[in-house]
Amino acid sequence: MPEVVRGIGVSPGRAAGRAHRMARPPVLPPPAPVTDAVREIGLATGALDTVAQYLESHAAKASNPDAREILEAQSLMAADPALRESVEEGVASGLGAAHAVDAACAHHREALLAAGGYFADRAGDLDDIRNRAVAAVLGLPMPGVPDPGHPYILIADDLAPADTANLDTGTVLALVTEKGGPTSHTAILARTFGLPAVVACRGAADIGDGMWISVDGASGEVEVGVGEDAAAGIQREAAAARERLAGGHGPGRTADGRPVPLLLNIGSAHDLGSGDAEGVGLFRTEFLFLDRRAAPSFEEQVAAYTAVLRAVPGRRVVIRTLDAGSDKPLPFLRLPDEPNPALGVRGLRTSRIQPEILDVQLDAIAHAGRESGAETWVMAPMVSTVGEAAGFAERARARGLSHVGVMVEVPAAALHARRLLEEVDFLSIGTNDLGQYAFAADRQHGDLADLLDPWQPGLLRLIAMCGEAGRQASKPVGVCGEAAADPLLATVLVGLGVGSLSMAAPSVPAVREALGRHSMAACEEHARLALAAGDPAQARKAVSEA
């Protein structure tokens, strides 16, 4: 009988095949006396140069914009002068090149984790830089994705951006990692590529190379030892499901005809692709602001927003204003260091210190909206109070923007959803941050990944409060977090009163198909079952059986 190990399903779909594992990180040699410090410094900094160039070249080749952004940021990290300075200090203290690189990366990793928020998200990127740089110093091949010569399921401790950005999806059938969480790079890029994926799967450590396994990216179950014939049958079923989904088009709706617009999460016009989504539910504008010493001009912003709005004429485009702050540092914001950035000045709160940044952005959005034929909506991130919502709405409407909303990312906003809708026109629920703040669990803490499962009944209860507030006010409530991409959970969200779902383009067909098989009454029953469950596993099981 196959053994079942469990993790968190972060990208739905099924796959089966032989398992192959990422190479383990390079092992440091025994310490040795340093006889030529200049040579050791040259070896270490040269290795960091090699890694930075490697990441930069892979960024240039990445066809996916999300992958490209991630790799570019990691390349800058490898080239950071502060990291080199730490390496030089390590050699000066008597460490050889490989040990100096290891110590410098460990020091900076601790600083990132201590800072929390966006900084902590980057700790895994630094681990990858360490492994590649140590390998370069030792003259070993850089760690990377295996190439067994046949389709396989990739098993790893964790996956770095450089590993996932250029995966051959014709060869890699699914991803299983021991670490990571629902919002890790592995999860985000797996959904972008449409690959089934399970993260935080502790049992993956015991899966050996060549073993036949199956992966269910919705339930998080990994069956080990399924056998070649069973694997072939699962692959045939998966191929038939993909073919069935590929034939589906048109708007999202339940089986009894209740419209549920299916929208896209994007960072630029490049992310729109050629899909048949009904608009954009989340346009992340911060990609326009990242890695800049000065804020983009009014003209630059107008051009970027117009490119997206003109690409979807007549359809809804929800533009989120700058979601940055001390947890996503931008030099031009000139924000002070904070002991806990995730709970500090971020999102709409940055306008308390730099109000002109938001004012220029709203001016640019309003101008682009007038110049295009799209339905322009605008929303603010990290809104906690009714006063913040009212203030944002006043500023946006003063510029002629008629569809103004806020994101629900903290429990206080969900608790006051009815009051918020007295001030704004719509709510958009960011389930990733809402889960983080509701359960006081860092999104990048692997040991707490179960608390960030979007099937958590406590999180669903907060979403239900927003849905009920939307029903009472006859105003739209949507979900733009990663939870919207789960086909089965989508039926629960609709049953909770969510009226639109926004996700990565590859997730749209499966969600459309799932909604089309269930009536509104069935969705409401799914919601009732999920809310009554004691934990995420019970919620999934109850809804699956229903």
Stockholm file with secondary structure:
# STOCKHOLM 1.0

chainA/1-546         MPEVVRGIGVSPGRAAGRAHRMARPPVLPPPAPVTDAVREIGLATGALDTVAQYLESHAAKASNPDAREILEAQSLMAADPALRESVEEGVASGLGAAHAVDAACAHHREALLAAGGYFADRAGDLDDIRNRAVAAVLGLPMPGVPDPGHPYILIADDLAPADTANLDTGTVLALVTEKGGPTSHTAILARTFGLPAVVACRGAADIGDGMWISVDGASGEVEVGVGEDAAAGIQREAAAARERLAGGHGPGRTADGRPVPLLLNIGSAHDLGSGDAEGVGLFRTEFLFLDRRAAPSFEEQVAAYTAVLRAVPGRRVVIRTLDAGSDKPLPFLRLPDEPNPALGVRGLRTSRIQPEILDVQLDAIAHAGRESGAETWVMAPMVSTVGEAAGFAERARARGLSHVGVMVEVPAAALHARRLLEEVDFLSIGTNDLGQYAFAADRQHGDLADLLDPWQPGLLRLIAMCGEAGRQASKPVGVCGEAAADPLLATVLVGLGVGSLSMAAPSVPAVREALGRHSMAACEEHARLALAAGDPAQARKAVSEA
#=GR chainA/1-546 SS CCEEEECEEEECCEEEEEEEECCCCCCCCCCCCCSCHHHHHHHHHHHHHHHHHHHHHHHHHCCSHHHHHHHHHHHHHHTCHHHHHHHHHHHHTTCCHHHHHHHHHHHHHHHHHHHCHHHHHTHHHHHHHHHHHHHHHHTCCCCCCCCCSSCEEEEESCCCHHHHTTCCTTTEEEEEESSCCTTSHHHHHHHHHTCCEEESCGGGGGCCTTCEEEEETTTCEEEECCCHHHHHHHHHHHHHHHHHHHTCCSCCBCTTCCBCCEEEEESSGGGGTTCCCSEEEEEEGGGGTTTCSSCCCHHHHHHHHHHHHHHSTTSEEEEECCCCBTTBCCGGGCCCCCSCGGGSSBGGGGGGTCHHHHHHHHHHHHHHHHHSSSEEEEEESSCCSHHHHHHHHHHHHTTTCCEEEEEECSHHHHHTHHHHTTTSSEEEECHHHHHHHHTTCCTTCGGGGGGGCTTCHHHHHHHHHHHHHHHHHTCCEEECSGGGGCHHHHHHHHHTTCCEEEECGGGHHHHHHHHHTSCHHHHHHHHHHHHHCSSHHHHHHHHHHC
#=GC SS_cons         CCEEEECEEEECCEEEEEEEECCCCCCCCCCCCCSCHHHHHHHHHHHHHHHHHHHHHHHHHCCSHHHHHHHHHHHHHHTCHHHHHHHHHHHHTTCCHHHHHHHHHHHHHHHHHHHCHHHHHTHHHHHHHHHHHHHHHHTCCCCCCCCCSSCEEEEESCCCHHHHTTCCTTTEEEEEESSCCTTSHHHHHHHHHTCCEEESCGGGGGCCTTCEEEEETTTCEEEECCCHHHHHHHHHHHHHHHHHHHTCCSCCBCTTCCBCCEEEEESSGGGGTTCCCSEEEEEEGGGGTTTCSSCCCHHHHHHHHHHHHHHSTTSEEEEECCCCBTTBCCGGGCCCCCSCGGGSSBGGGGGGTCHHHHHHHHHHHHHHHHHSSSEEEEEESSCCSHHHHHHHHHHHHTTTCCEEEEEECSHHHHHTHHHHTTTSSEEEECHHHHHHHHTTCCTTCGGGGGGGCTTCHHHHHHHHHHHHHHHHHTCCEEECSGGGGCHHHHHHHHHTTCCEEEECGGGHHHHHHHHHTSCHHHHHHHHHHHHHCSSHHHHHHHHHHC
//
